[in-house]
Amino acid sequence: MEQVPSTGRLVQITVTEGYDLKGFKGDTPVTFIRAEFNQVVLGDSAKITVSPEGSAKYNFTSSFEFNPEGGITLDDLAHKPVFLTVTEVLPKEKKQKEEKTLILGQAVVDLLPLLEGQSSFQTTVPLHPVQGSPLETPRSSAKQCSLEVKVLVAEPLLTTAQISGGNLLKVTLEAAYSVPESFIPTGPGQNYMVGLQVPSLGEKDYPILFKNGTLKLGGEREPAKACYERTISFVVDASEMHFIFLRLGLIYLEEKEYEKAKKTYMQACKRSPSCLTWLGLGIACYRLEELTEAEDALSEANALNNYNAEVWAYLALVCLKVGRQLEAEQAYKYMIKLKLKDEALLAEIHTLQETVGFGNPSF
């Protein structure tokens, strides 16, 4: 999206009131709100006592500067929300010197309306209780546990021409099902992020979908490959792009673009190594007849996971090519034991075994 050619502008976030609140130590706790944006604390509100009805008038304003020339940009506003954390201040006990606090819940404010031409908007955002918070059990009041929030800028961040000439896509993640056990919170709170790389391919429309975690664009391989290539071209932290490297490398292998596959997997191995990145590099090198490099990469993959049947399969191929009978047969035995599922690869191994005359203990 085109950046706004202007100096910084102040974005103000005001929390006016909270509803259906209660605390660990009773229904009228002393609370305050902390506002955060872009991993920066914008400020804390005054300490406010919740009324017996569960409401609290905070009238708390915090702000940050939007400045596309350096600092917070349109991209930040598009995909980073404001976090509002409600915290209870516990009553001091005898001989207690430091104040103790407990987090009750957290709300998020989406700033996307600012990119749709609005200079101000008001919203009621749900306050999500942390695990074990008394807010998990709502009061019987009509108001949902929530915060009333106002967002204001002095003038719109985008002109009418910029909005009409822009191309804004909004994707909402509603829920996640059958999540891994590592997602189940134990100990300190954890944040998880879902990313979607959006292609830009002229005027042609491409529907975007995920099948078994794999990006598919309009059912065609080329758009997906172009999307992955563009993503890697500007990636900063490769550890967060591990899956992208694996997918793009696999596409190159399937299309027999082995030099590109080798380069892609080498990037992944340098920045985010795993059994699969080393395996991909080993396959690419093997197809390029670079057998020494292939064996080195496959050995790294095997060291990280010696239960991968495909790694043993390619080690068997390398040993067959270089004439090491004992090692070829050993790798083949492990591959059979681990039940290689790739029938085409198994057939390739059998053909090479017949050609060289060894490698299969049943000969």
N, C-alpha and C positions, 0 to 999 in steps of 0.2 A: 504494500500500500504506500502511496506517495506520502512523504513526510511533510509536515507543515513548516513553511519557511518563516519562522517567527521566533521571538525570544520566549523565555519560560513563562508558563502560566500556572497559577496556583489552583490545585484541585482540593476542595474542602470536603471532608466527610464529617457529618454531624450525627451522633447518636442521641436522639431526643428522649426515648423512653424504652424501658424493658418491661416485658409482660410475663406473668405466670412464673415468677422467680421464687426460689427458696434455697436454703443453705443446708450445710452439714449440721450446723448447730442450732437449727430452728427455722421458722418460716419468715423471720424478718432479719436476715443477715445484713452485714455491712459488705458492700461489694464495690468493685471498680472495674472499668473496661480498659483493656490495652488494645490499641490499634496498630496494625503492622501492614506494610506493603513492600513488596520487592525485597523481602528479608531484612527490612529496616523497621525498627520500632518508631512509630510516629508520635506516640505519647500515651500517657495514662490519664484517665479521668479522675475527678475528685472521688473520694469515698462516699458512697450514697447508701443510706439504709433502705432496704426494701420495705414497702408498706405491708400491713397485714393482708391486703388484697393481692399481694404478689407483684405489684408494679414498682418501678423505680424511675424517677425523672433524672436522667443523666445530663442532658443538654451539653454534651461533650463534643468539642470540635477539634479535629486534627487535620493536617494537610501535608501535601507534598508538591514539589514543583515538576510539572511536565515540561520537558525541554528536549525536542528532537535533535537539537544540535549537540547534545552531549548530556547524558543522564537518562531519565525515564522517557521512553519513546512510545509511539503508537502500538508497536508490537507488545510492549509491556502491559499497556492498558487492555489489549485485546485478550491476553491469556493469563494475566495474573490478577487474582481478586484481592480485595482488602480483607484481612483477617481481623475479627473482633473477638477477643477472649474475655469472658466474664469470670472474675476471680472473687472468691469470698475471703474476707479478712477475718481470721478467727479471733475471738476474745482472748486477751492476754491472761495467762495464768500467773499465780504467785511466783515471784522471783524470775519470771520470764523476761529476758532482755530484748530479744529480737522478735519482730512481728511474724506470725506464721500465716500462710495463705494456702488456699486450695482452689484449683481451677474447677469451675462448675460446668462450663460449656463454651462452645466456639461457634461463631457465625461467619459467613463469607458474603461479601458484597461484590457482585459482578459489575465492572465498570464499562461493559460493552455499550450501554446507551450513549456514552460520551462519543463513541465512534459512529453513532447513527445520527449525529447532528444535535443532540440534546445538550443544553448547557446546565440543566438541573433536572433531577428526578428524585422521587421519594419512594422508598420501598420498605416492606416489612419482611425481614429475613428470619428464618427459623433459627433458633439457638439449639445446636446439637449438643446434648450432654456428653461429657467424657464418661468412660467406663466407671461405674460405681457412684456417679454423681446423683444427688437427690433429685435432679431434674429428670432423671429417667422415669420417675413416677410423677406424672403431671398433676396439678391441682384440678379441682372440678370446675374451674372458671371457664368462661366462654372463650377467652383469649388463649391462643396457642403460645407456648413458650417461645418468645421471639424478641427481636429488637426493631425499633422504628428508626430508620436511617434516611438522611437526606444527603445528596451529593450535589455539589455546586462548583461551576467554573464561571468566571466573569463573562466569557463569551464562548461560543462553540469552538471546539478544537479543529473542526473541519468545515470548509466552505461548502456551499451547495454543489458547486462544480466538482469538488473533490469527492463528495459522497456519491454523486451520480456517476462519476467516472471510476469509482472504486469497485471492488469485488470482495465482499465480506461473507465468509462462510462461518456459520455457527454450528458446532457439534456438541451435543450434550450426552455425557455418559450417565445413564440413569442408575445402573446397578452392575455388580459383578457377581457371578455365580460360580460355585465349585472352585473357589480360590485356593491356591496352595496353602499348606499348613503354615508356611513362613509368613503369610499375611495375617494370621491370627495374632492379635496384639498380646504380647507377653513382655512385661517389664516396661521400659520407657515407650511413650507414644511414637508411632512411626507414620510417615507420609508416603503415599504411593502416587505415581504420576502415570497417566495414560497419554501417549502422543500419537498424533495422526499426521503423516506427511501428505500435504495436498499438492497434486500436480498442477502445472499451469501449461497447457498445451494448445495455445491459440484459441480458436472459436469453437472447436469441437468439444462436446460434452462427454465426460467419462464418469459413469457411476462408480462409486468407491465402496468396496465391501471387504470384509475380512472373512476368510474361510480357514478354519483351524489355525488362526493366528497369522495367516499369510495374506499380504496385501494383494488384492485383485482389482484391476481397473478395467471395467468394460469387458472383462473376459479375455483381454489381450495381454500378451507378455511384454511387448515393447513399451507401452505406457508405464507399466510397473517398473521395468528396468530403468527407464529414464528418470522415474521418480526416485529410485534408490540411488542412482548415480548423482543426481542433483543434491540429495540429502548428504551424501558422503563428501561432496565437494566443499561444503561449508561446515562440516562437523568440527567441533572443538574438543569435546570430551568423548573419545571413542568408546570408553567403557559403557556409556549409555546407548551406544549405537551397535552393540554386539550383534543383535538380531539382523540389523540392516546389512552389515558386512556378510553375514552368513547367507542371507537370501540372495544378495547380488552375486556373490561368488558362485552359488549354486546355479543361478541363471546362466552365468558365463560358462560353467562346466557343461551344462546341458546343451548350450549352443556351440560348444567346442571352441570357445574363445579363451584358450588356455593361458595365454600371456596376460590377459586382463584378469582372469581368475587368480592367477599367481600373484599379481600385484595387489588385488583386493584382499586376499587371504594374508599376505605378508603384512599389510597395514594392520589387520586385526590381530595377528600374532604379536606384533610389536607393542600394541596398545592395550589389547584386551584378550590375551591368549586363553585358549581352552582346547579341549580335545578336538572339537569340531573345526576350529580354525586351523590347527596343525594338520588335521586330516584333509581338509580342503586344499591346503598348500601342497601336501604330499601327493594328492591326486593330480593337481595341475602339473607339478614337476614330472610325475610319472608319464603323463600324456605328452609332455614335451621331450621325453626321453632323457631327462636330467635325473638319472637314477640315484646318484649319490645324494643330491639335494632332497629327492623324494624319500629316500630311506631315513635321512636325518629328521625330516619333518614328521614322518610316520612314527619314528621312535619317540619323538616328543609327545605325540598324541597318545601313544601306547603307555607312556609313563604317567600321563594324567588319567587315563582310563583304559585298563587292560581287559575290559569286558565289552569292548566295541568290536563286533564281528567284522565290520567294514575295514577297520584299521588292520586287522589280521589278514584280511583278503588282499589288500594292496601290498602288505609286507610280503605275502606269498608271491605275488606277481613280480615284485622287485627281485626277490631271491631267485625265482625261476629265470628271470632275464639275465642275471649276473652269474648264474650257474652254481649257486650254493644249495645243493640238494638237501642236506640235513635240515637247514634252517627253513627251506621252502616247505618241506614236509611238516615240520613243527608248526609253522604258521598256519598251514592248511588244516591241521588237526584242531587247533584252537578255533579257527573259523567255523569248522563243522560243529564243534562242541557248542559254540555260541549261537548256532543256527542262523547263518546269514540268510536274509530274506530277499536280497537282490538276485533274482534268477539270471538276469543278463550278465551280471558280474561273475556269478558262479560258472556260467557257461564259458565266459572268456578265460577263466582260470583253467577249466578242463581242457579247452582247446590248446592253450599254451603248454599245459602239462604233456599232452599228446605230442606236441611239436618237439619239445626238448627231451622227452622220454623219461622224465622223473617228476617228483613233486607230489605224487599221489601214493600213499602207502599201500593202496590196494593193487597197484601195478604188479 
